[in-house]
């Protein structure tokens, strides 16, 4: 993170050339690797909005995705990186989405959205919604065995923030084919003007510091806004009223050594208070981003719990 911080300038810009040198990326691979094939699909070339499509192939007969025995749910995934860093092509996210696809047996759409500080709020939410609308109107570009009536939104860190706000938008959008039946919120990036106990106690913990998150919020939120803006402090004074929305059942993951944990737990509590179904899974000894380390036993447990949530929601939605 030291090198990433070095790319963030005090004037609110980033050194993209440096970031592009530092970031490890993976190409899409049509030839299956460990039972998963991938390809990149453009949504809006002018705005560089696209997604990487992950398709399980081990249980497929005939053409890619043409499974004649079972339809598969789709996970629409939003990557983290504080709205500023990383992409759907980042090796860490290519690896994570491959694991979802292979180990859970789902089709994964990993969204590449525009980043800050070049593009502020609400650009990222608009980009995410545009991908859902594109899928709703162009189902034929997906594998034939996809079931868009069994969609899950998922994201980690800033992607968890995006997944929440896009779930709200999806509730209001009136899609024809897409039906969001679950939200997987992985250590979501929320905040506010208050300094929470965890932020103070865990200051400088792995990946998270108040200086870093303050900078990320400053270049994301509208000019003149503070961190109690509804995009950041989703359960605070400017919170969206969810009472009239058919908000999806939500699974929230938190880590005990994540400085954002207090905001994440408030989010869970707010969902429950708003009358929405939510489950909280805590990893007391884990830091922010633990799931990205496949060798950790907790990472495998995390995948199993996501799989269990998806399977239960699919069964209950029939």
Residue pairs with C-beta under 8 A, 6 or more apart in sequence:
1 207
1 212
3 18
3 22
4 19
4 22
4 85
5 212
6 15
6 18
7 14
7 15
7 16
7 18
7 19
7 22
8 14
8 84
8 215
9 15
12 117
12 218
12 219
13 117
14 84
14 117
19 85
23 85
23 86
23 87
23 90
24 90
24 91
24 92
25 87
25 89
25 90
25 91
25 94
26 89
26 90
26 91
26 94
26 95
27 89
28 38
28 39
28 40
28 52
29 37
29 38
30 37
30 38
30 39
31 37
32 57
32 58
33 98
34 98
34 102
35 56
35 57
35 58
35 102
36 54
36 55
36 56
36 57
36 98
36 101
36 102
37 54
37 55
37 57
37 64
38 52
38 53
38 54
38 55
38 94
38 98
39 52
39 53
40 50
40 51
40 52
40 53
40 88
40 89
41 50
41 51
41 52
41 53
41 141
42 49
42 50
43 49
43 50
43 51
43 130
43 131
43 134
44 50
44 130
47 114
47 127
48 112
48 114
49 111
49 112
49 113
49 114
49 127
49 130
49 131
50 88
50 112
51 88
51 109
51 110
51 111
51 112
51 131
52 88
52 89
52 94
52 97
52 108
52 109
52 110
52 112
53 107
53 108
53 109
53 110
53 142
54 97
54 98
54 100
54 101
54 107
54 108
54 109
54 110
55 64
55 65
55 101
55 107
55 143
56 72
56 101
56 102
56 105
56 106
56 107
57 64
58 102
59 67
59 70
59 105
60 66
60 67
60 145
61 67
61 68
62 68
63 144
64 143
65 107
65 142
65 143
65 144
65 145
65 146
66 143
66 144
66 145
67 143
67 144
67 145
70 145
71 145
71 146
71 147
71 150
72 105
72 106
72 107
72 143
72 145
72 146
72 147
73 106
73 107
73 147
73 150
73 151
73 152
73 310
73 314
74 106
74 107
74 108
74 109
74 135
74 142
74 146
74 147
74 148
74 150
74 151
74 152
75 100
75 104
75 106
75 107
75 108
75 109
75 151
75 152
75 153
75 154
75 184
75 310
76 109
76 111
76 131
76 132
76 135
76 151
76 152
76 153
76 154
77 93
77 97
77 100
77 108
77 109
77 110
77 111
77 154
77 155
77 159
78 111
78 113
78 128
78 153
78 154
78 155
78 158
78 159
78 160
78 162
78 163
78 166
79 86
79 87
79 88
79 90
79 93
79 110
79 111
79 112
79 155
79 156
79 158
79 159
80 86
80 155
80 156
80 157
80 158
80 159
80 160
80 189
80 289
81 87
81 90
81 115
81 157
81 158
81 159
82 116
82 157
82 158
82 189
82 212
82 213
82 216
82 220
83 115
83 116
83 124
83 158
83 161
83 216
83 219
83 220
84 115
84 116
84 117
84 216
84 219
84 220
85 115
86 92
86 93
87 93
87 112
87 115
88 94
88 110
88 111
88 112
89 112
92 292
93 110
94 110
95 292
95 294
96 156
96 291
96 292
97 108
97 110
99 294
99 303
100 106
100 108
100 154
100 303
100 306
101 107
101 108
103 303
103 307
104 303
104 306
104 307
104 310
106 152
106 310
107 142
107 143
107 146
109 131
109 135
111 127
111 128
111 131
113 123
113 124
113 127
113 128
113 131
113 162
114 123
114 124
114 127
115 124
116 124
116 216
116 219
116 220
117 219
117 220
120 219
120 220
120 221
120 222
120 223
121 220
121 221
121 222
121 229
121 231
122 231
124 162
124 220
125 162
125 165
125 166
125 169
125 231
128 162
128 165
128 166
128 169
129 166
129 169
129 170
129 173
132 166
132 170
132 173
132 175
132 178
133 173
133 175
135 142
135 148
135 177
135 178
136 148
136 175
136 176
136 177
136 178
137 176
139 146
139 148
139 177
142 148
148 177
148 178
148 179
149 177
149 178
149 179
149 181
149 317
150 179
150 181
150 313
150 314
150 317
151 178
151 179
151 180
151 181
152 180
152 181
152 182
152 183
152 184
152 248
152 310
152 313
153 163
153 166
153 167
153 170
153 180
153 182
153 183
153 184
153 248
154 163
154 183
154 184
154 185
154 186
154 306
155 161
155 162
155 163
155 184
155 185
155 186
155 188
156 186
156 187
156 188
156 289
156 291
157 186
157 187
157 188
157 189
157 288
157 289
158 189
158 216
159 186
160 185
160 186
160 187
160 188
160 189
161 188
161 189
161 190
161 231
161 232
161 234
163 183
163 184
163 185
163 188
164 183
164 185
164 188
164 234
164 267
165 231
165 234
167 180
167 183
167 247
167 248
168 240
168 242
168 245
168 247
170 178
170 180
171 180
171 245
171 246
171 247
172 245
180 248
181 248
181 249
181 313
181 314
181 317
182 248
182 249
182 250
182 251
182 309
182 310
182 313
183 247
183 248
183 249
183 250
183 251
184 250
184 251
184 253
184 306
184 309
184 310
185 250
185 251
185 252
185 253
185 264
185 267
186 253
186 291
187 253
187 254
187 255
187 258
187 260
187 264
187 288
187 289
188 252
188 260
188 263
188 264
188 267
189 213
189 216
189 260
190 232
190 233
190 234
190 235
190 260
190 263
190 264
190 266
190 267
191 213
191 217
191 227
191 232
191 233
191 260
191 263
192 227
192 228
192 232
192 233
192 236
192 263
193 226
193 227
193 228
193 233
195 210
196 262
196 263
197 262
198 258
198 259
198 260
198 261
198 262
199 210
199 259
199 260
199 262
201 259
202 208
202 257
202 258
202 259
203 209
203 210
203 259
205 257
205 258
205 259
205 287
205 288
206 257
206 287
206 288
206 289
207 287
207 288
207 289
208 258
208 259
208 260
208 288
209 259
210 259
213 260
214 227
217 227
217 232
220 231
220 232
221 227
221 229
221 231
221 232
222 229
227 233
228 236
228 237
228 238
229 238
230 236
230 238
230 239
230 240
233 239
233 263
234 240
234 267
234 270
235 266
235 267
235 269
235 270
239 270
242 271
242 274
242 275
242 276
243 274
243 275
247 271
247 274
247 276
249 276
249 277
249 278
249 279
249 313
250 268
250 271
250 276
250 277
250 278
250 279
251 278
251 279
251 281
251 305
251 306
251 309
252 264
252 267
252 268
252 271
252 278
252 279
252 280
252 281
253 281
253 283
253 291
253 302
253 305
254 261
254 264
254 265
254 268
254 280
254 281
254 282
254 283
255 261
255 282
255 283
255 284
255 285
255 286
255 287
255 288
255 290
256 282
256 283
256 284
256 285
256 286
257 285
257 286
257 287
257 288
258 264
258 286
258 287
258 288
259 288
260 288
265 280
268 278
268 280
271 278
272 278
279 309
281 305
283 290
283 298
283 302
285 298
286 296
286 298
290 296
290 298
290 299
290 302
291 298
291 299
291 302
291 303
292 299
293 299
294 300
